[in-house]
Amino acid sequence: MARLSQWVAGARPRTLPAAVAPVVLGTAAAHLIGAADLALAVLALLVALSLQVGVNYANDYSDGVRGTDEARVGPVRLVGQRLAAPTTVRLAAFLSFAVAGLVGLTLVAISRAWVMLPLGALAVVAAWRYTGGENPYGYRGLGELYVFVFFGLLATLGTLYTQAGELTWFALLGAVGVGAVASAILVANNLRDIPTDAEHGKRTLAVRLGDRRTRLLYVGLVAVSLVMLVGMAFWEPWVLLGLLGAPLGVRAVRTVLGGAGGRDLVPVLAATGLYEVAYAVLVAVGVIIGVARA
């Protein structure tokens, strides 16, 4: 039976920045137009975190029962390492999705952003279908697209919409920025797993592109985040404070371009996650400073 520490590791904490960053940036976008609501932001954060943990447990379950995780490096695999029964891990995933759903309903009811109901339901279905079901899209190279859409565009713009009732170009650029970095986390993860994924027929985007082009894709996604930062500066120049987080991204890029593989790529996941959080927080600080000086 898995210990509590193993369940925590199985939730893959290094991926949680992908849930935190879009909520921070979406709230910053709301503050820029005078509509930020911290209570609604907390609810949005709980939804995003629950959904991310649910995705991670669902991925652990689905990959584990398919045998994909039997020879992995990196974080704990509860099913693949036979630390927990598959049905128990699946239940943990469903419970996480249920929490996301209940908190999401509360958020929508308070904000009256009813359009978020079907979008939220779609996010839960997509989370399960990533590696679950008969034809999971994560096995067809579409995982990065899912992350970009749901943990970039939807999470950021949804956070803004529940607080302000409208969308802005500033938020759209920010959503693209954090979505690119969140996708880069998955790219690094799948780069590490190319050998085992290819062996088990998991045709991730990294498997399809191959080692060299996957490394270039990672660099391109980090570069996109910086371009979006410059774009946001047209609305609020103080968001260029986000460049202070660039060294974290640059350090990860150097490791990736240096040819690191296997366990040597694990620090890249942590560095990319920290970069994403720093990116969003520094943008938010820039917005707060800019609004206060206006």
C-alpha positions as CSV (number, residue, x, y, z in Angstrom):
1,M,0.0,0.0,0.0
2,A,1.4,3.4,-1.0
3,R,2.5,5.8,1.7
4,L,1.2,9.4,1.9
5,S,4.6,10.7,0.6
6,Q,4.2,8.4,-2.5
7,W,0.7,9.6,-3.1
8,V,2.0,13.2,-3.0
9,A,4.8,12.3,-5.4
10,G,2.3,10.5,-7.6
11,A,0.4,13.8,-7.9
12,R,3.5,15.1,-9.6
13,P,4.0,18.4,-7.7
14,R,6.4,19.7,-10.4
15,T,3.5,20.0,-12.8
16,L,1.4,22.2,-10.5
17,P,2.9,25.5,-11.7
18,A,0.9,24.8,-14.9
19,A,-2.3,25.3,-12.7
20,V,-1.1,28.2,-10.6
21,A,0.4,30.5,-13.3
22,P,-2.7,31.0,-15.5
23,V,-4.9,31.9,-12.5
24,V,-2.3,34.5,-11.4
25,L,-2.0,36.0,-14.8
26,G,-5.8,36.0,-15.4
27,T,-6.3,37.8,-12.1
28,A,-3.6,40.3,-13.1
29,A,-5.4,40.9,-16.3
30,A,-8.6,41.5,-14.3
31,H,-6.8,44.0,-12.0
32,L,-5.5,45.9,-15.1
33,I,-9.1,46.8,-15.9
34,G,-10.1,47.3,-12.3
35,A,-12.1,44.0,-11.9
36,A,-9.9,41.7,-9.8
37,D,-11.7,39.6,-7.2
38,L,-9.4,37.6,-4.9
39,A,-12.1,35.3,-3.7
40,L,-13.0,34.2,-7.2
41,A,-9.3,33.9,-8.0
42,V,-8.9,31.4,-5.1
43,L,-11.9,29.3,-6.4
44,A,-10.3,29.3,-9.9
45,L,-7.0,28.2,-8.4
46,L,-8.7,25.3,-6.5
47,V,-10.3,24.2,-9.8
48,A,-7.1,24.4,-11.7
49,L,-5.1,22.5,-9.0
50,S,-7.7,19.8,-8.7
51,L,-7.9,19.3,-12.4
52,Q,-4.1,19.1,-12.7
53,V,-3.9,16.5,-9.9
54,G,-6.7,14.6,-11.5
55,V,-4.9,14.5,-14.8
56,N,-1.8,13.3,-13.2
57,Y,-3.5,10.4,-11.3
58,A,-5.5,9.5,-14.4
59,N,-2.3,9.4,-16.5
60,D,-0.7,7.2,-13.8
61,Y,-3.6,4.9,-13.9
62,S,-4.0,4.6,-17.7
63,D,-0.3,4.3,-18.5
64,G,0.1,1.9,-15.6
65,V,-2.5,-0.6,-16.8
66,R,-1.2,-0.4,-20.3
67,G,2.3,-1.2,-19.1
68,T,3.8,2.0,-20.4
69,D,5.2,3.0,-17.0
70,E,7.1,-0.2,-16.1
71,A,10.6,1.1,-17.0
72,R,10.2,4.9,-16.5
73,V,12.6,7.3,-14.9
74,G,11.5,10.3,-13.0
75,P,8.6,10.7,-10.6
76,V,6.8,7.9,-8.7
77,R,4.4,5.8,-10.8
78,L,1.8,4.4,-8.4
79,V,0.4,1.8,-10.7
80,G,3.5,1.1,-12.8
81,Q,5.6,0.5,-9.7
82,R,2.8,-1.5,-8.1
83,L,2.6,0.8,-5.1
84,A,-1.2,1.1,-5.3
85,A,-4.0,-0.8,-6.9
86,P,-5.1,0.6,-10.3
87,T,-8.7,1.0,-9.1
88,T,-7.5,3.1,-6.1
89,V,-5.5,5.4,-8.3
90,R,-8.5,5.7,-10.7
91,L,-10.7,6.6,-7.8
92,A,-8.2,9.3,-6.7
93,A,-8.4,10.7,-10.2
94,F,-12.2,10.8,-10.2
95,L,-12.3,12.3,-6.7
96,S,-9.9,15.1,-7.9
97,F,-12.2,15.7,-11.0
98,A,-15.2,15.8,-8.6
99,V,-13.6,18.4,-6.5
100,A,-12.8,20.5,-9.6
101,G,-16.4,20.1,-10.7
102,L,-17.9,21.1,-7.4
103,V,-15.6,24.1,-6.9
104,G,-16.1,25.1,-10.5
105,L,-19.9,25.0,-10.1
106,T,-19.5,27.3,-7.1
107,L,-17.3,29.7,-9.1
108,V,-19.8,29.8,-11.9
109,A,-22.8,30.3,-9.7
110,I,-21.1,33.2,-7.9
111,S,-19.7,34.9,-11.0
112,R,-22.7,34.0,-13.2
113,A,-20.2,33.1,-16.0
114,W,-22.5,30.3,-17.2
115,V,-20.6,29.8,-20.4
116,M,-17.8,28.3,-18.3
117,L,-20.0,25.3,-17.4
118,P,-19.7,23.4,-20.7
119,L,-16.1,24.5,-21.1
120,G,-15.3,23.1,-17.6
121,A,-17.1,19.8,-18.4
122,L,-15.1,19.6,-21.6
123,A,-11.9,20.1,-19.6
124,V,-12.7,17.2,-17.3
125,V,-13.5,14.9,-20.2
126,A,-10.3,16.0,-22.0
127,A,-8.3,15.3,-18.9
128,W,-9.5,11.7,-18.7
129,R,-9.1,11.1,-22.5
130,Y,-5.5,12.3,-22.4
131,T,-4.3,8.8,-21.7
132,G,-7.6,7.1,-20.9
133,G,-10.2,5.3,-23.0
134,E,-9.7,3.2,-26.2
135,N,-8.0,5.9,-28.3
136,P,-6.3,8.4,-26.0
137,Y,-5.1,11.5,-27.8
138,G,-1.9,11.7,-25.6
139,Y,-0.8,8.6,-27.5
140,R,-1.4,10.4,-30.8
141,G,0.9,13.4,-30.2
142,L,-1.8,15.8,-29.1
143,G,-0.9,16.2,-25.4
144,E,0.8,19.5,-25.8
145,L,-2.2,20.9,-27.6
146,Y,-4.4,19.9,-24.7
147,V,-2.1,21.6,-22.2
148,F,-1.9,24.8,-24.3
149,V,-5.7,25.0,-24.7
150,F,-6.8,24.0,-21.2
151,F,-3.9,25.2,-19.0
152,G,-3.1,28.2,-21.2
153,L,-6.0,29.7,-23.0
154,L,-9.0,28.4,-21.0
155,A,-7.5,28.7,-17.5
156,T,-6.2,32.2,-18.0
157,L,-9.1,33.6,-20.0
158,G,-11.6,31.8,-17.8
159,T,-10.1,33.3,-14.7
160,L,-10.4,36.8,-16.2
161,Y,-13.9,36.2,-17.5
162,T,-15.3,35.0,-14.1
163,Q,-13.9,38.1,-12.5
164,A,-14.5,40.8,-15.2
165,G,-17.2,39.3,-17.4
166,E,-15.1,40.2,-20.5
167,L,-11.9,39.3,-22.3
168,T,-8.9,41.5,-23.2
169,W,-6.0,41.3,-25.7
170,F,-3.6,41.6,-22.8
171,A,-5.0,38.4,-21.2
172,L,-4.9,36.6,-24.6
173,L,-1.2,37.3,-25.0
174,G,-0.6,36.2,-21.4
175,A,-2.6,33.0,-22.0
176,V,-0.5,32.2,-25.0
177,G,2.6,32.9,-22.9
178,V,1.8,30.7,-19.9
179,G,0.3,28.1,-22.3
180,A,3.5,27.9,-24.2
181,V,5.5,27.3,-21.0
182,A,3.1,24.7,-19.7
183,S,3.4,22.9,-23.0
184,A,7.2,23.1,-22.6
185,I,6.9,21.2,-19.3
186,L,5.2,18.4,-21.1
187,V,7.7,18.5,-24.0
188,A,10.6,18.1,-21.6
189,N,8.7,15.3,-19.9
190,N,8.1,13.5,-23.2
191,L,11.6,14.2,-24.4
192,R,12.9,12.2,-21.4
193,D,10.5,9.4,-22.1
194,I,11.1,9.0,-25.8
195,P,12.8,5.5,-25.5
196,T,10.1,3.9,-23.3
197,D,7.2,5.6,-25.0
198,A,8.4,4.4,-28.4
199,E,8.9,0.9,-27.1
200,H,5.3,0.8,-25.8
201,G,3.6,2.4,-28.8
202,K,2.9,5.7,-27.1
203,R,3.3,8.1,-30.1
204,T,3.7,11.3,-28.2
205,L,4.7,14.5,-30.1
206,A,8.3,13.9,-28.9
207,V,8.3,10.4,-30.4
208,R,6.9,11.7,-33.7
209,L,9.4,14.6,-33.9
210,G,12.4,12.8,-32.7
211,D,15.0,13.9,-30.2
212,R,16.6,16.9,-32.1
213,R,13.3,18.5,-33.2
214,T,11.7,18.0,-29.8
215,R,14.6,19.9,-28.2
216,L,14.1,22.8,-30.7
217,L,10.3,22.7,-30.0
218,Y,11.1,23.2,-26.3
219,V,13.3,26.2,-27.1
220,G,10.7,27.7,-29.4
221,L,8.0,27.5,-26.7
222,V,10.1,29.3,-24.2
223,A,10.9,31.9,-26.8
224,V,7.1,32.4,-27.5
225,S,6.6,33.2,-23.8
226,L,9.1,36.0,-24.0
227,V,7.6,37.4,-27.2
228,M,4.2,37.5,-25.5
229,L,5.7,39.3,-22.6
230,V,6.9,42.1,-24.9
231,G,3.4,42.2,-26.5
232,M,1.8,42.6,-23.1
233,A,4.1,45.6,-22.4
234,F,2.2,47.6,-25.0
235,W,-0.7,47.7,-22.4
236,E,1.4,47.9,-19.3
237,P,5.2,48.5,-19.6
238,W,5.8,47.3,-16.1
239,V,5.1,43.7,-17.0
240,L,8.6,43.6,-18.5
241,L,9.6,42.8,-14.9
242,G,8.7,39.3,-16.2
243,L,12.1,39.3,-17.9
244,L,13.7,38.8,-14.4
245,G,12.5,35.3,-14.6
246,A,14.1,34.6,-17.9
247,P,17.4,33.2,-16.4
248,L,15.3,30.2,-15.1
249,G,14.1,29.5,-18.7
250,V,17.5,30.1,-20.2
251,R,19.1,27.7,-17.7
252,A,16.6,25.0,-18.7
253,V,17.1,25.8,-22.4
254,R,20.9,25.3,-22.1
255,T,20.3,21.9,-20.4
256,V,18.0,20.8,-23.2
257,L,20.2,22.0,-26.0
258,G,23.2,20.4,-24.2
259,G,21.8,17.0,-25.0
260,A,20.7,16.0,-21.5
261,G,18.6,12.8,-21.4
262,G,16.9,10.5,-19.0
263,R,17.2,11.5,-15.3
264,D,19.3,14.5,-16.3
265,L,16.1,16.1,-17.7
266,V,14.2,15.9,-14.4
267,P,15.7,19.3,-13.2
268,V,14.5,20.8,-16.5
269,L,10.9,20.0,-15.5
270,A,11.4,21.8,-12.1
271,A,13.1,24.8,-13.7
272,T,10.5,25.2,-16.3
273,G,7.7,25.0,-13.7
274,L,9.5,27.7,-11.6
275,Y,10.0,29.8,-14.7
276,E,6.2,29.6,-15.4
277,V,5.3,30.7,-11.9
278,A,7.9,33.5,-11.9
279,Y,6.6,34.6,-15.3
280,A,3.1,35.0,-14.1
281,V,3.9,36.4,-10.7
282,L,6.3,39.0,-12.1
283,V,3.7,40.0,-14.7
284,A,1.2,40.4,-11.9
285,V,3.6,42.5,-9.8
286,G,4.2,44.7,-12.9
287,V,0.5,45.2,-13.3
288,I,0.0,46.1,-9.7
289,I,2.9,48.7,-9.9
290,G,1.5,50.1,-13.1
291,V,-2.0,50.5,-11.9
292,A,-0.8,52.0,-8.6
293,R,1.3,54.6,-10.5
294,A,-1.5,55.5,-13.0
